[in-house]
């Protein structure tokens, strides 16, 4: 069993149909994404949205380097270090090369989005999250939960 972490997504606004979160595995570690939570904080209007998880062969560039939070008893640092081209959040200014895309279930923003599954990312890979189309103007926050396997 690996160590568990979460990548925080905090207060993102003006999202478009480009990546807003990215995880990147080092050459020495694979991860399993087992849960994604995303909710909006500002609207009382019902609207349907859809997210995608996209595996990429090159990095996207996002503005905010983000350090994964330790969730386990050991509270060690994640092997996934933060930088604008590894583990980051915000609106991407450069989008990496697409390898494959998994469309996640549509959701109503009033209810928020929760996905439970097992999505494996091998060493030296990039995974981004983005809306299928530009969402209505809201502020989004959430967590991407993953387990590391060095």
Helices and strands as residue ranges (DSSP letters): E 3-12, E 21-24, E 30-40, E 48-49, E 51-56, E 64-65, E 69-70, E 88-89, E 98-103, E 107-108, E 113-121, E 126-131, E 140-149
